């Protein structure tokens, strides 16, 4: 049973994607088109990701992997032909030879990896897959599968669709679909409480999308309201979780520059309206608490290196990149148990532990 209603309750099961052959298509000419600032070393990136997964497992978190779920989908359902046709259609590929060659691949795990890695250069690869947070979000017992901002990432949604519709552990009600009209990505969706979510209005997510997602959730009583957080439309702040995350029930971290220029809106049954209160008061009101701690990240370099992108695996227990020494000291001083992971190669795709994890089950 899928269930996630917060960012901080004990994490029990998470979806990951170990960096794979899809990173091998990157070069100096195309890396920026694929949203990378530097060329990652695949072997090192895999070791770093394995270190991340080990910390999760050592803390009792069950880890499942994207290619494995898709292999199970194809093994248990007679949909291989339909999947290949759908995948090629979304690639705008009408080459009968490619279709036939994919269909000849007998091992379904190999087939999925070929679709991810570009089928030996014959298709477009999907190198951002290790940021599993962005493609879809579990909200309560439902799911939102996103219409992503860039063409190079929009192809990722097919895996979420097929897993949700055909895998026995999923089959959740869809509160957002990739064919919906407005662009939104999962890094902009943070679950605050049983009845409230926060949605970043950013480079990747529009206010219209925030209103549509919130409205769909409110219709079913999944939430009662949503906090729209407007952040600058620039690469350094691409998603809300790159500048603002939560690491305990009453503890948050935010990039100081964003904090000083924050614009908030409330989305509820009455529509959309501006909030003129401080972020602290707004959060206290939404969460029904009297006080909170708001840590500030003041170093632009550390923010760029995803210092705010912490993954909370239990209240006051977080996973972060090792490179951000100043911010990691602040987390520790604030009472958090901090697990650091190496970041030399993973960080080149611009995303941290929060981006690389899609919670499937958290403690109720």
C-alpha positions as semicolon CSV with decimal commas, in nm:
position;residue;x (nm);y (nm);z (nm)
1;X;0,000;0,000;0,000
2;X;0,145;0,337;-0,104
3;X;0,122;0,610;0,157
4;X;0,301;0,944;0,197
5;X;0,159;1,246;0,374
6;X;0,470;1,429;0,493
7;X;0,837;1,489;0,424
8;X;0,955;1,387;0,771
9;X;0,768;1,081;0,898
10;X;0,983;0,768;0,910
11;X;1,065;0,659;0,557
12;X;0,985;0,292;0,495
13;X;1,012;0,243;0,118
14;X;1,169;0,454;-0,156
15;X;1,214;0,443;-0,533
16;X;1,566;0,500;-0,667
17;X;1,742;0,482;-1,001
18;X;2,110;0,388;-1,001
19;X;2,290;0,598;-1,265
20;X;2,321;0,383;-1,573
21;X;2,436;0,366;-1,931
22;X;2,220;0,669;-2,013
23;X;2,490;0,893;-1,863
24;X;2,734;0,759;-2,121
25;X;2,571;0,960;-2,400
26;X;2,675;1,291;-2,246
27;X;2,954;1,490;-2,408
28;X;3,077;1,848;-2,413
29;X;2,844;1,936;-2,699
30;X;2,518;1,801;-2,558
31;X;2,553;1,804;-2,178
32;X;2,380;2,139;-2,130
33;X;2,093;2,032;-2,354
34;X;2,053;1,739;-2,115
35;X;2,068;1,977;-1,812
36;X;2,417;1,882;-1,693
37;X;2,682;2,143;-1,616
38;X;2,975;1,900;-1,620
39;X;3,042;1,550;-1,750
40;X;2,998;1,292;-1,473
41;X;3,219;0,989;-1,433
42;X;2,968;0,703;-1,446
43;X;3,170;0,454;-1,242
44;X;3,220;0,703;-0,959
45;X;2,860;0,825;-0,978
46;X;2,743;0,466;-0,932
47;X;2,967;0,419;-0,628
48;X;2,831;0,740;-0,477
49;X;2,475;0,631;-0,544
50;X;2,542;0,289;-0,393
51;X;2,671;0,464;-0,081
52;X;2,345;0,661;-0,068
53;X;2,139;0,343;-0,104
54;X;2,340;0,169;0,169
55;X;2,265;0,446;0,418
56;X;1,897;0,409;0,339
57;X;1,907;0,032;0,382
58;X;2,114;0,056;0,702
59;X;1,837;0,276;0,842
60;X;1,564;0,027;0,764
61;X;1,442;0,178;0,436
62;X;1,339;-0,066;0,164
63;X;1,485;0,046;-0,169
64;X;1,333;-0,044;-0,505
65;X;1,473;0,049;-0,844
66;X;1,304;0,191;-1,152
67;X;1,429;-0,068;-1,408
68;X;1,332;-0,354;-1,174
69;X;0,975;-0,227;-1,137
70;X;0,944;-0,184;-1,513
71;X;1,083;-0,535;-1,570
72;X;0,817;-0,671;-1,335
73;X;0,550;-0,475;-1,522
74;X;0,650;-0,630;-1,855
75;X;0,699;-0,979;-1,708
76;X;0,353;-0,986;-1,551
77;X;0,150;-0,818;-1,827
78;X;0,119;-0,883;-2,199
79;X;0,202;-0,523;-2,289
80;X;0,554;-0,535;-2,431
81;X;0,441;-0,448;-2,784
82;X;0,216;-0,168;-2,659
83;X;0,494;-0,027;-2,439
84;X;0,746;-0,019;-2,723
85;X;0,501;0,151;-2,958
86;X;0,407;0,404;-2,691
87;X;0,771;0,471;-2,608
88;X;0,865;0,529;-2,973
89;X;0,563;0,753;-3,028
90;X;0,673;0,974;-2,741
91;X;1,022;0,983;-2,892
92;X;0,857;1,090;-3,219
93;X;1,029;0,789;-3,375
94;X;0,852;0,608;-3,659
95;X;1,139;0,381;-3,765
96;X;1,002;0,031;-3,821
97;X;1,352;-0,115;-3,791
98;X;1,401;0,025;-3,441
99;X;1,059;-0,106;-3,340
100;X;1,140;-0,456;-3,467
101;X;1,484;-0,459;-3,304
102;X;1,343;-0,355;-2,967
103;X;1,072;-0,617;-2,995
104;X;1,338;-0,886;-3,052
105;X;1,500;-0,817;-2,714
106;X;1,380;-1,110;-2,507
107;X;1,505;-1,001;-2,167
108;X;1,270;-0,730;-2,039
109;X;1,528;-0,578;-1,805
110;X;1,764;-0,534;-2,101
111;X;1,481;-0,380;-2,304
112;X;1,408;-0,121;-2,035
113;X;1,775;-0,030;-1,999
114;X;1,799;0,010;-2,378
115;X;1,506;0,253;-2,378
116;X;1,668;0,453;-2,098
117;X;2,014;0,464;-2,254
118;X;1,914;0,550;-2,611
119;X;1,934;0,204;-2,773
120;X;2,297;0,228;-2,887
121;X;2,257;0,586;-3,011
122;X;1,947;0,518;-3,222
123;X;1,713;0,697;-2,979
124;X;1,737;0,986;-2,736
125;X;1,871;0,881;-2,398
126;X;1,718;0,987;-2,066
127;X;2,015;1,075;-1,841
128;X;1,824;1,259;-1,565
129;X;1,645;0,946;-1,445
130;X;1,840;0,921;-1,120
131;X;1,642;1,221;-0,995
132;X;1,337;1,006;-0,926
133;X;1,165;1,278;-0,721
134;X;1,072;1,485;-1,024
135;X;0,864;1,244;-1,231
136;X;0,588;1,165;-0,986
137;X;0,478;1,206;-0,624
138;X;0,285;0,979;-0,392
139;X;0,029;1,194;-0,209
140;X;-0,168;1,004;0,051
141;X;-0,258;0,681;-0,127
142;X;-0,276;0,855;-0,466
143;X;-0,020;0,964;-0,722
144;X;0,062;1,266;-0,937
145;X;0,251;1,193;-1,262
146;X;0,390;1,514;-1,404
147;X;0,400;1,699;-1,733
148;X;0,763;1,798;-1,702
149;X;0,908;2,126;-1,821
150;X;1,175;2,016;-2,070
151;X;1,149;1,780;-2,365
152;X;1,456;1,586;-2,249
153;X;1,282;1,503;-1,920
154;X;0,922;1,471;-2,038
155;X;1,001;1,124;-2,173
156;X;1,061;1,001;-1,816
157;X;0,690;1,001;-1,739
158;X;0,618;0,685;-1,939
159;X;0,782;0,468;-1,672
160;X;0,572;0,620;-1,395
161;X;0,258;0,570;-1,602
162;X;0,322;0,205;-1,676
163;X;0,437;0,124;-1,323
164;X;0,129;0,283;-1,171
165;X;-0,115;0,128;-1,413
166;X;0,028;-0,225;-1,429
167;X;0,244;-0,297;-1,123
168;X;0,051;-0,476;-0,845
169;X;0,206;-0,258;-0,572
170;X;0,076;0,062;-0,736
171;X;-0,247;0,120;-0,930
172;X;-0,312;0,444;-0,739
173;X;-0,560;0,712;-0,838
174;X;-0,389;0,972;-1,060
175;X;-0,433;1,331;-0,943
176;X;-0,209;1,467;-1,217
177;X;-0,123;1,317;-1,556
178;X;0,142;1,398;-1,812
179;X;-0,125;1,489;-2,066
180;X;-0,259;1,767;-1,845
181;X;-0,195;2,113;-1,988
182;X;0,038;2,276;-1,736
183;X;0,400;2,198;-1,657
184;X;0,496;2,080;-1,310
185;X;0,780;1,875;-1,158
186;X;0,801;1,678;-0,836
187;X;1,088;1,876;-0,687
188;X;0,836;2,159;-0,650
189;X;0,589;1,948;-0,449
190;X;0,647;1,916;-0,073
191;X;0,402;1,744;0,160
192;X;0,353;1,954;0,472
193;X;0,079;1,778;0,669
194;X;-0,227;1,554;0,644
195;X;-0,424;1,836;0,483
196;X;-0,170;2,068;0,323
197;X;0,102;2,062;0,057
198;X;0,347;2,324;-0,064
199;X;0,405;2,378;-0,437
200;X;0,689;2,582;-0,578
201;X;0,603;2,821;-0,859
202;X;0,935;2,807;-1,038
203;X;1,128;2,772;-1,362
204;X;0,971;2,426;-1,398
205;X;0,622;2,462;-1,241
206;X;0,348;2,713;-1,324
207;X;0,087;2,858;-1,089
208;X;-0,181;2,710;-1,316
209;X;-0,035;2,365;-1,255
210;X;-0,026;2,425;-0,880
211;X;-0,392;2,528;-0,883
212;X;-0,491;2,227;-1,096
213;X;-0,306;1,974;-0,879
214;X;-0,434;2,128;-0,555
215;X;-0,788;2,138;-0,691
216;X;-0,782;1,772;-0,793
217;X;-0,656;1,673;-0,448
218;X;-0,910;1,891;-0,269
219;X;-1,199;1,737;-0,463
220;X;-1,123;1,401;-0,304
221;X;-1,045;1,544;0,039
222;X;-0,678;1,443;0,016
223;X;-0,581;1,796;0,121
224;X;-0,771;2,107;0,227
225;X;-0,526;2,371;0,105
226;X;-0,195;2,431;-0,066
227;X;0,080;2,685;-0,013
228;X;0,218;2,822;-0,340
229;X;0,576;2,945;-0,297
230;X;0,706;3,166;-0,576
231;X;1,080;3,132;-0,637
232;X;1,302;3,285;-0,908
233;X;1,295;3,123;-1,253
234;X;1,665;3,045;-1,278
235;X;1,875;2,732;-1,282
236;X;2,021;2,775;-0,934
237;X;1,667;2,762;-0,794
238;X;1,512;2,520;-1,040
239;X;1,281;2,354;-0,784
240;X;1,144;2,441;-0,444
241;X;1,342;2,158;-0,286
242;X;1,669;2,316;-0,401
243;X;1,603;2,613;-0,172
244;X;1,360;2,486;0,093
245;X;1,316;2,151;0,267
246;X;1,208;2,016;0,605
247;X;1,409;1,797;0,840
248;X;1,179;1,757;1,141
249;X;0,819;1,832;1,234
250;X;0,907;2,188;1,334
251;X;1,243;2,241;1,157
252;X;1,304;2,372;0,805
253;X;1,597;2,495;0,600
254;X;1,580;2,772;0,341
255;X;1,824;2,959;0,120
256;X;1,854;3,305;0,272
257;X;1,832;3,498;-0,056
258;X;1,501;3,326;-0,132
259;X;1,372;3,389;0,219
260;X;1,431;3,763;0,185
261;X;1,231;3,783;-0,139
262;X;0,959;3,527;-0,077
263;X;0,609;3,555;-0,225
264;X;0,340;3,324;-0,088
265;X;-0,013;3,239;-0,199
266;X;-0,281;3,023;-0,043
267;X;-0,484;2,788;-0,263
268;X;-0,803;2,657;-0,105
269;X;-1,173;2,607;-0,179
270;X;-1,211;2,985;-0,211
271;X;-0,950;3,016;-0,485
272;X;-0,605;3,177;-0,479
273;X;-0,503;3,471;-0,265
274;X;-0,181;3,641;-0,157
275;X;-0,039;3,577;0,189
276;X;0,115;3,882;0,353
277;X;0,240;3,710;0,669
278;X;0,596;3,584;0,723
279;X;0,691;3,235;0,616
280;X;0,733;3,134;0,980
281;X;0,383;3,246;1,080
282;X;0,231;3,098;0,766
283;X;0,387;2,759;0,833
284;X;0,288;2,765;1,199
285;X;-0,071;2,845;1,103
286;X;-0,084;2,576;0,835
287;X;0,075;2,312;1,056
288;X;-0,102;2,405;1,379
289;X;0,219;2,455;1,575
290;X;0,327;2,744;1,795
291;X;0,688;2,781;1,688
292;X;0,943;2,646;1,444
293;X;1,312;2,660;1,360
294;X;1,406;2,798;1,019
295;X;1,772;2,739;0,938
296;X;1,924;2,975;0,682
297;X;2,172;2,874;0,414
298;X;2,362;3,194;0,340
299;X;2,641;3,065;0,115
300;X;2,545;3,076;-0,257
301;X;2,807;2,814;-0,338
302;X;2,663;2,569;-0,086
303;X;2,310;2,635;-0,208
304;X;2,430;2,565;-0,563
305;X;2,572;2,239;-0,427
306;X;2,230;2,141;-0,288
307;X;2,289;2,220;0,079
308;X;1,914;2,275;0,123
309;X;1,824;1,954;-0,060
310;X;1,822;1,726;0,244
311;X;1,634;1,396;0,254
312;X;1,464;1,338;0,589
313;X;1,442;0,965;0,666
314;X;1,292;1,021;1,013
315;X;1,240;1,330;1,228
316;X;1,582;1,493;1,286
317;X;1,757;1,228;1,076
318;X;1,874;1,343;0,731
319;X;2,095;1,250;0,437
320;X;2,297;1,529;0,275
321;X;2,595;1,578;0,045
322;X;2,934;1,583;0,220
323;X;3,058;1,889;0,032
324;X;2,847;2,144;0,223
325;X;3,041;2,157;0,547
326;X;2,902;2,482;0,686
327;X;2,538;2,388;0,633
328;X;2,596;2,037;0,764
329;X;2,734;2,186;1,087
330;X;2,416;2,393;1,117
331;X;2,201;2,083;1,077
332;X;2,400;1,910;1,352
333;X;2,379;2,209;1,584
334;X;2,003;2,212;1,528
335;X;1,982;1,859;1,666
336;X;1,979;1,654;1,346
337;X;2,161;1,326;1,296
338;X;2,341;1,391;0,968
339;X;2,445;1,118;0,726
340;X;2,674;1,247;0,451
341;X;2,725;1,093;0,109
342;X;2,999;1,160;-0,146
343;X;2,892;1,405;-0,413
344;X;3,173;1,466;-0,660
345;X;2,992;1,314;-0,960
346;X;2,625;1,293;-0,862
347;X;2,611;1,668;-0,809
348;X;2,696;1,737;-1,173
349;X;2,332;1,678;-1,266
350;X;2,229;1,948;-1,015
351;X;2,033;1,764;-0,753
352;X;2,085;1,623;-0,405
353;X;1,953;1,338;-0,187
354;X;1,598;1,478;-0,185
355;X;1,598;1,489;-0,567
356;X;1,736;1,136;-0,593
357;X;1,461;0,973;-0,385
358;X;1,091;0,913;-0,444
359;X;0,922;0,808;-0,116
360;X;0,663;0,537;-0,166
361;X;0,573;0,465;0,195
362;X;0,621;0,673;0,507
363;X;0,493;0,592;0,854
364;X;0,137;0,711;0,916
